[in-house]
Amino acid sequence: MLRHPGWLLLVLLPVSACNCGAGRLVGANGGAIRVTLKGVDAKAVTLGLQAIGPTSTVEKFAFIATLPLTTTVDALMPATYVLRASALDAQSATLQSLDVPNVMVSMGGITDVTIDFTTGGVTPAEQCDGLDNDGDGLIDEELDLPVCLVCLDAQLSVPADDVRCGVVACSGLDRVEVRGDLQPGGEATCVATRHPPLTSMRCAGPQACKLANGPACGTGAEVVLATKTACQTMLGCEAGRPVLDQVANGTPCGAGRTCQEGLCLRFDGGTPPVDAGVDAGVDAGVVDAGAPADPSGCADGTREGFLAFLQYPDIAGCSGGWTVPGVTASSVPACGRASGNSAPNRDGAGCASADLCAVGWHLCRGKDEVGLKTNGSCVDATPSGSPPSSLFFAVVQNSANDTTCDGSSSHNDVFGCGNLGTQLTPTKNCGALNRALASTQAGSCGFNEAEPTLGPWQCVGGPQSHLAEGEVVTKQGCPNASCLFSGAPIGNADKGGVLCCRD
């Protein structure tokens, strides 16, 4: 502490400042001396400050309007300064002046100096030392600490997280790649690796946030955007919008097999074509000559549920989004069947649920049709290895109340197959169906993992929408992959769609 007639100063050790928080110094601009004036001669109108360093001098003048007055001499390079403070009258005559030596300034740091001309008193700034430095009855409070530093048990410590770091972006590490063989006869997947931003655990050390697109972003989460079979082509994967199409009938697809209506089939001495996945010599079944142009059952050419074509030739789980409400018997295509998770219109803008089904297929009509075409079970609606709460395929099924399947004309709740939604018990009379979206309040589908911000399913339609989810349901809650589930981005085309049945 330095004394001078009518002056009393305290020079505190510098505390480094955050280089990224709002309203704080930027480290690249050097450090600063922050002066607080609490009392001064009544004739003084200006406080003059000079920071005299080894190689340069920086001046600052502040008009004394009200007290206390706080002003800062900044853009100082790290060094030890002499701080010259002067109280000036209206004619700029010096009323009082003092040189304060050995004022240390560090890069990005703030050194506090408090002046009281009138009382000779000093109120020290609060420090992280377990003491009530400023005499207000509180200990270690309101400390102006840099980012990723906290005062804990009278010591500066590094926390795991600091909101001043903001959202640490990791999207610069995102990538989309083809895995497999894109040639006819080959199989491939289009895989996107997404890196969600860091919103917690953002401190890398004292005064240091974790780097954007740095090691803390991890390896990311993989999302399969499309899967190409032996009799399909795939374009646009690297752009993140893969499009699948069938190759021409007769295209070789390996081991004496050729493509027929999207299936890789073999011919055995002129016998009808047999599924290529069956061991040679086993007559596993004949492809129906009257089959629709796309045996996948889905408008975009790819099915995501009941994947085994030969085992389930008459039912398919088709993922995609739609914005025209409803999964009912009156639902009809509205966008020319242009929706689907492998279609250009992935978000399903302007599409209805029926747009997910291929020509020659329709929305499955309730528990009885699903039971007939699946041998009474939804187990294969969800492919092996699917993450929990990742797929729900809706069907047209009536219900009046209590999530019970019946023959009424009501559309209370949404029923279907998958691993997302409320588990149906045998008492619900829903046969093969195993899941439902059911809410007790308006504007909700009633299942958290299905709705934004975790999924795209929405049941919005007025104060009675919780009594008619089947009429109002859409999949439009996550446009442009704006949702996040288990660390991966989720779009309207994710988390399932509908079950389509062959006409």
C-alpha positions as CSV (number, residue, x, y, z in Angstrom):
1,M,0.0,0.0,0.0
2,L,1.3,3.4,-1.0
3,R,0.4,6.6,0.9
4,H,0.4,10.3,-0.2
5,P,-1.2,13.3,1.3
6,G,-4.9,13.0,0.6
7,W,-4.4,9.8,-1.4
8,L,-4.5,6.1,-0.5
9,L,-4.0,3.4,-3.1
10,L,-4.0,-0.4,-3.3
11,V,-2.3,-2.1,-6.1
12,L,-3.6,-5.7,-6.5
13,L,-1.9,-8.6,-8.2
14,P,-3.2,-8.9,-11.8
15,V,-5.9,-11.5,-12.5
16,S,-5.8,-12.8,-16.0
17,A,-8.9,-12.1,-18.1
18,C,-11.0,-14.3,-20.4
19,N,-10.2,-13.9,-24.0
20,C,-13.6,-14.9,-25.2
21,G,-16.3,-13.7,-22.7
22,A,-18.7,-10.9,-23.5
23,G,-17.5,-7.5,-22.5
24,R,-14.0,-8.7,-21.4
25,L,-10.5,-8.0,-22.7
26,V,-9.2,-9.9,-25.7
27,G,-5.8,-11.3,-24.8
28,A,-4.3,-10.3,-28.2
29,N,-4.9,-6.6,-27.2
30,G,-2.7,-6.9,-24.2
31,G,-3.7,-6.2,-20.6
32,A,-5.2,-3.3,-18.6
33,I,-5.1,-1.2,-15.5
34,R,-8.6,-0.6,-14.1
35,V,-8.8,2.5,-11.8
36,T,-11.7,3.1,-9.4
37,L,-12.0,6.6,-8.0
38,K,-14.3,6.8,-4.9
39,G,-13.6,10.3,-3.6
40,V,-12.0,13.6,-4.9
41,D,-11.7,17.3,-4.3
42,A,-14.9,19.1,-5.2
43,K,-13.0,21.3,-7.7
44,A,-11.8,18.3,-9.7
45,V,-13.6,17.7,-13.0
46,T,-11.2,15.3,-14.7
47,L,-9.1,12.3,-13.8
48,G,-5.9,12.0,-15.8
49,L,-4.0,8.8,-16.0
50,Q,-0.7,7.9,-17.6
51,A,0.7,4.4,-17.8
52,I,4.4,4.9,-18.2
53,G,6.1,1.7,-19.4
54,P,9.6,0.7,-20.5
55,T,9.1,1.6,-24.1
56,S,5.9,3.7,-24.3
57,T,3.3,5.8,-22.4
58,V,-0.5,5.4,-22.7
59,E,-2.7,8.3,-21.5
60,K,-6.3,8.3,-20.5
61,F,-8.6,11.1,-19.3
62,A,-12.0,10.5,-17.7
63,F,-14.6,13.2,-16.9
64,I,-15.6,13.0,-13.2
65,A,-19.4,13.1,-13.3
66,T,-20.5,10.8,-10.5
67,L,-18.6,8.7,-8.0
68,P,-17.5,6.1,-7.9
69,L,-15.8,6.4,-11.2
70,T,-14.3,3.4,-12.9
71,T,-12.1,3.8,-16.0
72,T,-9.5,1.6,-17.7
73,V,-6.2,2.2,-19.4
74,D,-6.1,-0.7,-21.8
75,A,-4.1,-2.1,-24.7
76,L,-1.0,-2.3,-22.5
77,M,1.7,-4.8,-23.4
78,P,2.9,-7.0,-20.5
79,A,5.3,-5.0,-18.4
80,T,5.8,-3.2,-15.1
81,Y,4.4,0.4,-15.3
82,V,4.4,3.6,-13.3
83,L,0.8,4.8,-13.0
84,R,0.6,8.6,-12.8
85,A,-2.9,9.7,-11.6
86,S,-3.9,13.4,-11.5
87,A,-7.0,15.2,-10.3
88,L,-7.5,18.2,-12.6
89,D,-9.8,21.3,-12.2
90,A,-11.8,23.0,-15.0
91,Q,-8.7,24.9,-16.2
92,S,-6.7,21.5,-16.4
93,A,-4.6,22.6,-13.5
94,T,-3.4,19.7,-11.4
95,L,-4.9,19.6,-7.9
96,Q,-3.4,16.3,-6.8
97,S,-1.0,13.9,-8.4
98,L,0.7,10.7,-7.6
99,D,3.1,8.2,-9.2
100,V,2.4,4.6,-8.4
101,P,5.4,2.4,-9.2
102,N,5.5,-1.3,-10.0
103,V,2.0,-1.7,-11.4
104,M,2.3,-5.1,-13.1
105,V,0.3,-5.9,-16.2
106,S,0.0,-9.3,-17.8
107,M,-1.3,-10.4,-21.2
108,G,-5.1,-10.5,-21.0
109,G,-5.0,-9.5,-17.3
110,I,-6.6,-6.7,-15.3
111,T,-4.7,-4.9,-12.5
112,D,-7.1,-3.1,-10.1
113,V,-6.2,0.2,-8.4
114,T,-8.6,2.0,-6.0
115,I,-8.3,5.7,-5.1
116,D,-10.1,7.8,-2.5
117,F,-8.9,11.4,-2.3
118,T,-11.3,12.7,0.3
119,T,-11.2,10.1,3.1
120,G,-7.8,8.5,2.6
121,G,-9.6,5.2,2.9
122,V,-9.2,2.2,0.7
123,T,-11.7,-0.6,-0.1
124,P,-9.6,-3.5,-1.3
125,A,-11.0,-5.5,-4.2
126,E,-12.3,-9.0,-3.3
127,Q,-9.8,-11.7,-3.9
128,C,-9.9,-15.5,-3.9
129,D,-8.3,-16.0,-0.5
130,G,-11.1,-17.0,1.9
131,L,-11.2,-13.5,3.4
132,D,-13.8,-10.7,3.4
133,N,-11.5,-8.3,1.6
134,D,-14.0,-5.6,0.8
135,G,-15.8,-5.7,4.2
136,D,-19.3,-6.4,3.0
137,G,-19.8,-9.6,5.0
138,L,-19.3,-11.9,2.0
139,I,-16.3,-14.0,1.2
140,D,-14.8,-14.5,-2.3
141,E,-17.9,-13.1,-4.0
142,E,-18.3,-11.5,-7.4
143,L,-14.8,-12.2,-8.5
144,D,-13.9,-11.0,-12.0
145,L,-12.2,-14.3,-13.0
146,P,-11.2,-15.4,-16.4
147,V,-13.0,-18.1,-18.3
148,C,-12.6,-21.6,-16.9
149,L,-11.5,-20.5,-13.5
150,V,-13.6,-20.5,-10.3
151,C,-12.8,-19.7,-6.7
152,L,-13.2,-22.9,-4.7
153,D,-12.1,-23.2,-1.0
154,A,-10.1,-20.0,-1.3
155,Q,-8.1,-21.3,-4.3
156,L,-8.5,-20.8,-8.1
157,S,-9.7,-24.0,-9.7
158,V,-10.5,-25.2,-13.2
159,P,-14.2,-26.3,-13.5
160,A,-15.3,-28.9,-16.0
161,D,-17.6,-26.4,-17.8
162,D,-18.0,-22.7,-18.2
163,V,-21.0,-21.1,-20.0
164,R,-18.8,-18.3,-21.2
165,C,-17.2,-20.7,-23.6
166,G,-20.4,-20.7,-25.6
167,V,-21.4,-23.5,-27.9
168,V,-18.2,-25.1,-29.2
169,A,-18.8,-26.1,-32.8
170,C,-17.7,-29.6,-34.1
171,S,-19.5,-29.6,-37.4
172,G,-16.3,-29.0,-39.3
173,L,-15.5,-32.6,-38.7
174,D,-18.7,-33.9,-40.3
175,R,-18.3,-36.2,-43.3
176,V,-20.4,-38.3,-45.6
177,E,-18.8,-41.4,-47.3
178,V,-19.7,-44.4,-49.4
179,R,-18.8,-47.8,-47.9
180,G,-18.9,-50.8,-50.2
181,D,-19.2,-51.3,-54.0
182,L,-21.3,-48.9,-56.0
183,Q,-21.1,-51.0,-59.2
184,P,-24.1,-53.2,-60.3
185,G,-24.0,-56.4,-58.3
186,G,-22.2,-54.7,-55.4
187,E,-23.7,-53.5,-52.1
188,A,-22.9,-50.2,-50.4
189,T,-24.1,-47.9,-47.7
190,C,-24.0,-44.1,-47.6
191,V,-22.9,-43.2,-44.1
192,A,-22.9,-39.7,-42.5
193,T,-20.7,-39.1,-39.5
194,R,-22.1,-36.2,-37.5
195,H,-20.4,-34.3,-34.6
196,P,-22.8,-32.5,-32.4
197,P,-21.6,-29.3,-30.7
198,L,-20.2,-29.3,-27.2
199,T,-22.6,-27.7,-24.7
200,S,-21.0,-29.1,-21.6
201,M,-17.6,-30.1,-20.3
202,R,-16.1,-27.2,-22.3
203,C,-13.1,-26.2,-20.2
204,A,-9.7,-27.4,-21.5
205,G,-7.7,-25.8,-18.6
206,P,-7.3,-22.4,-16.9
207,Q,-8.4,-19.6,-19.2
208,A,-8.9,-22.1,-22.0
209,C,-12.1,-23.4,-23.7
210,K,-11.9,-26.5,-25.7
211,L,-11.2,-25.9,-29.4
212,A,-13.8,-25.9,-32.1
213,N,-13.5,-29.0,-34.2
214,G,-10.8,-30.2,-31.9
215,P,-10.1,-33.6,-30.2
216,A,-12.9,-33.1,-27.6
217,C,-15.4,-33.4,-30.4
218,G,-14.7,-37.2,-30.5
219,T,-15.3,-39.5,-33.3
220,G,-18.9,-38.5,-33.9
221,A,-22.0,-40.6,-34.4
222,E,-22.7,-42.5,-37.6
223,V,-26.1,-42.4,-39.4
224,V,-26.8,-44.6,-42.4
225,L,-28.5,-42.4,-45.0
226,A,-29.1,-45.1,-47.5
227,T,-28.3,-48.8,-48.3
228,K,-27.7,-49.9,-51.9
229,T,-28.5,-53.5,-52.8
230,A,-26.9,-55.5,-55.6
231,C,-29.6,-54.4,-58.0
232,Q,-29.6,-50.7,-57.3
233,T,-27.5,-47.6,-58.1
234,M,-26.8,-44.9,-55.7
235,L,-25.9,-41.2,-56.5
236,G,-25.4,-38.1,-54.5
237,C,-24.0,-39.8,-51.3
238,E,-21.1,-37.4,-50.9
239,A,-23.5,-34.5,-51.0
240,G,-25.5,-36.0,-48.1
241,R,-28.6,-36.6,-50.3
242,P,-28.3,-40.2,-51.7
243,V,-30.8,-41.3,-54.3
244,L,-31.4,-44.9,-55.1
245,D,-32.6,-46.4,-58.4
246,Q,-33.1,-49.9,-59.8
247,V,-30.8,-51.2,-62.4
248,A,-32.2,-52.6,-65.6
249,N,-33.7,-56.1,-65.6
250,G,-31.1,-58.6,-66.7
251,T,-28.1,-56.8,-65.2
252,P,-25.6,-59.3,-63.8
253,C,-25.4,-59.2,-60.1
254,G,-22.9,-62.1,-59.4
255,A,-22.6,-65.9,-59.4
256,G,-24.9,-66.4,-62.4
257,R,-27.6,-64.2,-61.0
258,T,-29.3,-61.2,-62.7
259,C,-31.5,-58.4,-61.5
260,Q,-35.2,-58.8,-61.9
261,E,-37.5,-56.0,-60.6
262,G,-34.8,-54.9,-58.1
263,L,-34.1,-58.4,-56.8
264,C,-30.9,-60.4,-57.5
265,L,-32.2,-63.8,-58.7
266,R,-30.7,-66.9,-60.2
267,F,-32.1,-69.3,-62.8
268,D,-31.7,-73.0,-62.4
269,G,-32.2,-75.0,-65.6
270,G,-35.1,-72.8,-66.8
271,T,-37.0,-73.0,-63.5
272,P,-38.6,-69.8,-62.2
273,P,-36.3,-67.3,-60.6
274,V,-35.3,-68.0,-57.0
275,D,-34.1,-65.5,-54.4
276,A,-30.3,-65.2,-54.5
277,G,-30.0,-65.3,-50.7
278,V,-31.2,-68.9,-50.6
279,D,-28.7,-71.8,-50.8
280,A,-28.4,-73.2,-54.3
281,G,-30.8,-76.0,-55.1
282,V,-33.5,-74.9,-52.6
283,D,-36.7,-73.8,-54.2
284,A,-37.5,-70.9,-51.8
285,G,-40.3,-69.4,-53.8
286,V,-41.2,-67.8,-57.1
287,V,-41.3,-64.0,-57.8
288,D,-44.9,-63.1,-58.8
289,A,-45.0,-62.2,-62.5
290,G,-47.7,-59.6,-61.5
291,A,-45.5,-57.9,-58.8
292,P,-45.5,-54.1,-58.7
293,A,-42.7,-52.2,-60.4
294,D,-40.9,-51.8,-57.1
295,P,-41.1,-54.9,-54.9
296,S,-39.5,-52.9,-52.0
297,G,-43.0,-51.6,-51.2
298,C,-41.6,-48.1,-50.5
299,A,-41.9,-45.1,-52.8
300,D,-38.2,-44.3,-52.6
301,G,-37.1,-47.9,-53.4
302,T,-35.7,-48.7,-50.0
303,R,-37.4,-50.4,-47.1
304,E,-36.3,-49.9,-43.4
305,G,-38.5,-52.5,-41.7
306,F,-39.3,-56.1,-42.6
307,L,-36.1,-56.1,-44.7
308,A,-36.3,-59.7,-45.9
309,F,-38.0,-59.4,-49.3
310,L,-38.7,-63.1,-49.7
311,Q,-39.9,-63.7,-46.1
312,Y,-42.1,-60.5,-46.2
313,P,-43.1,-60.0,-49.9
314,D,-46.3,-58.2,-48.9
315,I,-45.4,-55.8,-46.2
316,A,-42.6,-53.1,-45.8
317,G,-41.5,-50.6,-43.2
318,C,-41.0,-47.3,-45.1
319,S,-39.2,-44.4,-43.4
320,G,-39.8,-40.8,-44.3
321,G,-41.6,-37.5,-43.4
322,W,-44.9,-36.0,-44.3
323,T,-46.6,-32.7,-43.5
324,V,-50.2,-33.5,-44.6
325,P,-51.8,-34.8,-41.3
326,G,-53.2,-38.2,-40.7
327,V,-52.6,-42.0,-41.0
328,T,-56.2,-43.0,-41.9
329,A,-58.1,-45.0,-44.5
330,S,-58.8,-41.7,-46.3
331,S,-55.1,-40.8,-46.6
332,V,-54.0,-40.6,-50.2
333,P,-50.8,-39.5,-51.9
334,A,-50.3,-35.7,-52.1
335,C,-46.9,-35.2,-53.7
336,G,-46.6,-37.9,-56.3
337,R,-44.9,-40.4,-53.9
338,A,-41.8,-38.2,-53.7
339,S,-41.2,-38.6,-50.0
340,G,-39.0,-41.1,-48.2
341,N,-35.7,-41.2,-46.3
342,S,-33.8,-42.0,-49.6
343,A,-35.9,-39.5,-51.7
344,P,-34.9,-35.9,-52.6
345,N,-37.8,-34.6,-50.5
346,R,-36.6,-36.2,-47.3
347,D,-38.5,-33.7,-45.1
348,G,-41.8,-34.7,-46.9
349,A,-42.9,-31.2,-47.6
350,G,-46.4,-31.3,-49.1
351,C,-46.6,-35.0,-48.8
352,A,-49.0,-37.3,-47.0
353,S,-48.3,-40.5,-45.1
354,A,-49.5,-42.5,-48.2
355,D,-46.8,-41.0,-50.3
356,L,-44.3,-43.3,-48.6
357,C,-45.9,-46.4,-50.2
358,A,-44.9,-47.5,-53.8
359,V,-47.4,-47.8,-56.6
360,G,-49.3,-51.1,-56.0
361,W,-49.0,-50.7,-52.2
362,H,-51.2,-49.0,-49.6
363,L,-51.0,-48.0,-45.9
364,C,-51.5,-51.2,-44.0
365,R,-55.1,-51.4,-42.8
366,G,-55.0,-52.3,-39.2
367,K,-53.9,-55.2,-36.9
368,D,-55.6,-57.9,-39.0
369,E,-53.8,-57.1,-42.3
370,V,-50.5,-56.7,-40.5
371,G,-51.0,-60.0,-38.7
372,L,-51.8,-61.8,-41.9
373,K,-48.8,-60.5,-43.8
374,T,-46.3,-60.9,-41.0
375,N,-47.4,-64.3,-39.6
376,G,-48.6,-62.5,-36.5
377,S,-45.5,-60.6,-35.3
378,C,-43.9,-57.2,-35.5
379,V,-40.5,-58.5,-34.4
380,D,-38.8,-58.0,-37.8
381,A,-40.2,-54.5,-38.2
382,T,-37.1,-53.4,-36.4
383,P,-33.9,-54.6,-38.1
384,S,-31.4,-56.3,-35.8
385,G,-29.0,-53.8,-34.2
386,S,-31.3,-50.9,-34.4
387,P,-30.8,-48.4,-31.5
388,P,-33.6,-48.3,-28.8
389,S,-36.4,-45.8,-29.5
390,S,-35.3,-45.4,-33.2
391,L,-38.2,-46.7,-35.3
392,F,-42.0,-46.6,-35.4
393,F,-44.0,-47.6,-38.4
394,A,-47.7,-46.4,-38.3
395,V,-50.7,-48.2,-39.7
396,V,-54.4,-47.4,-40.1
397,Q,-56.0,-48.6,-36.9
398,N,-59.2,-47.4,-35.2
399,S,-59.5,-46.8,-31.5
400,A,-62.0,-45.0,-29.4
401,N,-60.1,-44.8,-26.1
402,D,-57.6,-46.4,-23.7
403,T,-55.1,-47.3,-26.5
404,T,-57.3,-50.2,-27.4
405,C,-57.7,-51.5,-31.0
406,D,-61.3,-51.7,-32.0
407,G,-63.6,-51.5,-35.0
408,S,-64.9,-48.0,-34.3
409,S,-64.6,-45.1,-36.7
410,S,-62.4,-43.1,-34.2
411,H,-58.7,-42.4,-34.6
412,N,-57.7,-42.0,-31.0
413,D,-53.9,-42.8,-30.8
414,V,-51.5,-43.9,-33.5
415,F,-50.7,-47.7,-33.7
416,G,-48.0,-49.6,-35.4
417,C,-44.8,-51.7,-35.2
418,G,-41.3,-50.9,-34.0
419,N,-39.2,-50.1,-30.9
420,L,-40.4,-46.5,-30.3
421,G,-43.6,-45.6,-28.4
422,T,-45.7,-47.1,-25.7
423,Q,-45.5,-50.9,-25.5
424,L,-48.9,-52.6,-26.2
425,T,-50.0,-55.4,-24.0
426,P,-52.3,-58.3,-25.1
427,T,-55.2,-56.7,-23.2
428,K,-55.2,-53.9,-25.8
429,N,-56.6,-56.3,-28.5
430,C,-54.1,-55.1,-31.1
431,G,-52.9,-58.5,-32.4
432,A,-49.5,-58.2,-34.1
433,L,-49.1,-54.5,-33.4
434,N,-46.7,-53.8,-30.6
435,R,-46.4,-50.0,-30.2
436,A,-48.5,-46.9,-30.0
437,L,-48.2,-43.1,-29.7
438,A,-50.9,-42.0,-27.3
439,S,-51.3,-38.7,-25.4
440,T,-53.5,-37.4,-22.6
441,Q,-53.0,-33.7,-23.5
442,A,-53.6,-31.7,-26.7
443,G,-50.7,-31.0,-29.0
444,S,-48.7,-34.0,-28.1
445,C,-48.1,-37.6,-29.4
446,G,-47.4,-38.6,-25.8
447,F,-43.9,-40.1,-26.2
448,N,-40.9,-38.0,-25.5
449,E,-38.4,-39.8,-27.7
450,A,-40.8,-39.5,-30.7
451,E,-41.4,-35.7,-30.5
452,P,-39.1,-32.7,-30.9
453,T,-36.4,-32.1,-29.8
454,L,-35.6,-35.8,-30.0
455,G,-37.8,-36.8,-32.9
456,P,-40.1,-35.6,-35.7
457,W,-43.4,-37.1,-34.8
458,Q,-46.1,-34.4,-34.1
459,C,-49.8,-34.6,-33.1
460,V,-50.9,-31.0,-33.3
461,G,-54.5,-30.2,-34.1
462,G,-56.5,-28.1,-31.6
463,P,-57.8,-28.6,-28.0
464,Q,-59.1,-32.2,-28.8
465,S,-56.1,-33.5,-30.7
466,H,-55.3,-35.9,-27.9
467,L,-58.5,-37.7,-28.8
468,A,-57.6,-38.0,-32.5
469,E,-53.9,-38.5,-32.9
470,G,-54.4,-40.7,-36.0
471,E,-56.1,-37.9,-37.8
472,V,-53.5,-35.2,-37.0
473,V,-50.2,-37.0,-36.9
474,T,-47.4,-35.8,-39.1
475,K,-43.6,-36.2,-39.2
476,Q,-42.4,-32.6,-39.6
477,G,-41.0,-31.7,-36.2
478,C,-37.3,-31.9,-37.2
479,P,-36.8,-30.0,-40.5
480,N,-33.3,-29.9,-41.9
481,A,-32.1,-32.4,-39.3
482,S,-32.7,-29.9,-36.5
483,C,-33.2,-32.4,-33.7
484,L,-30.7,-34.4,-31.8
485,F,-31.0,-37.9,-30.3
486,S,-28.2,-39.9,-28.7
487,G,-25.7,-37.5,-30.1
488,A,-26.8,-37.7,-33.7
489,P,-28.8,-35.3,-35.8
490,I,-32.4,-36.3,-36.5
491,G,-34.6,-35.2,-39.4
492,N,-38.2,-35.7,-40.5
493,A,-37.2,-38.8,-42.4
494,D,-35.8,-40.5,-39.3
495,K,-37.5,-42.5,-36.6
496,G,-39.7,-44.5,-39.0
497,G,-42.7,-43.8,-41.0
498,V,-45.5,-46.2,-42.1
499,L,-46.1,-49.8,-42.9
500,C,-47.1,-50.4,-46.5
501,C,-49.0,-53.5,-47.6
502,R,-49.1,-55.0,-51.1
503,D,-52.5,-54.3,-52.9
